Amino acid sequence: MHYGTAPGPAGSSFDGAAARRLRDGLRLTPEDVAYGMRAAYGMETDARTVAAWEAGAATPDERQLAALAGALWCSVSDLLGRPATLREYRMARGVPRSDVALRIGMDPVSSIRA
């Protein structure tokens, strides 16, 4: 089992306390959330990972964040504080990286390297 991604990067706007409040509001356990992420999104996540995100010991990556939002019946922006980076603004708006690349006239594969 794993605890998600590395500890949150400096300036990360993921709000673990918001994730916890949303989970509690739905009367779900971390196990329920992890199950929902696995069943609906194919994310190999366990309850310890969910708890680590909520405690601020780790931060979900972009795919995990989208699955977590789905499991908690909320938007990605509900799980972010004030976005600190362009990436976080994009995620909060629910815009895929490939759409941004196409909008600016860049090949999506090249945009990943950039």
Secondary structure, 3 states (H helix, E strand, C coil): CCCCCCCCCCCCCECHHHHHHHHHHCCCCHHHHHHHHHHHHCCCCCHHHHHHHHHCCCCCCHHHHHHHHHHCCCCHHHHECCCCCHHHHHHHHCCCHHHHHHHCCCCHHHHHHC
